[in-house]
Amino acid sequence: MVVAVEKASMPGIDETFLQLRDPSCSLTSNTTHIMGSMSFSTCGTRVEDKGDFIVFKNEINSFELPTEVITRRKKVRIDFSCLFPKTISISSYYDLHSSDYIFTESSFGSFGYSFEIFRDGNFTNKVRASAYPVEVKLLETVFMGIQAQSELPSVKLFVESCKATPDDNPGNTLSYDLIRNGCLEDETLKIHPSNDSSFNFEVQAFKFTGNYDQVYITCSVILCDPGSAFSRCAQGCLKDPSRRRRRGLGARETQGHYITQGPLQFVSGAVPNAAVEDNELVMTTSETTPPVIPFLAPPESRMTRIRELLSTNISTVVFASAFLVSLVVMAVVVHHFVRKRKAEDQNSLLVADWEN
């Protein structure tokens, strides 16, 4: 935290005789302000638990030199503090990804976690924030890692639970346990070796049944003193949660804190446009019976088709020939009767002329 005091608010004060609670931490100044910068666990900073808030306090004091017998400088004491709420709710859709989850507890000071998705099992090439949501396919191996940071020189990270939900709400009733009570629940989940402050694992990608195409992973994490034999970290997997010792009974550990990573966006294999067009073509042509092309048919059916065609052609020729013959016969008969009728008419005219 940083404190800045305006010089004009302290007329007649000699800044060279001012210090923080811990005199080994020095103050700086410019033409207008006196400034101090410190972490939450140095320079004499004190931590107080105020119910829903954590308060960090320090002060600027004036001091006297050990060799001084008298002084004419005014005494100065300026208290300053930073106040943080213990609980902060963060909700977002695609912008949930964050590398820093920072918490503070009186016995552990400030500590934080990073929760990352990695490109491979080396756990060094993490997915960039701009690449979220991370696109995966079903059964694809997903590599994830949790890293703890603490001001304490030695801590042990314990992942008590990890569960999947279809959205960024860890309290969603639709969930699937990957780790529960420190025990592995998913048969594809594998833990990779790491140091005390890291937890690396892999799991095969899955999705929730129904109309869901995203998965978020939320884990409950705890920091412990590695030398505490009664901490939650030392207990490990507990199939029976009732066997867990109550926090605070000789154990140095933090509360469980939830950290969330995601989303994993599920994608299916792309369907080529040509395949779609072919499907449409098949569906269109299947509505009508395609003509049979004899030369594309098998040999047996080809011969049968040729015989059918020849039989049909012969029948057509015979029918056409009979029809033409009948036409010729009819023409001959008609012509015969026409000539006979003309001859009778001529005879009748001759008889009539003779009688006259």
Helices and strands as residue ranges (DSSP letters): E 2-6, G 7-9, G 15-17, E 18-20, E 28-29, E 33-37, E 46-50, E 53-62, E 77-85, E 101-105, E 109-118, G 129-131, E 134-136, E 141-150, E 156-165, E 176-180, E 183-184, E 190-192, E 198-204, E 214-224, H 232-235, G 241-243, E 257-266, H 273-285, G 294-296, H 299-355
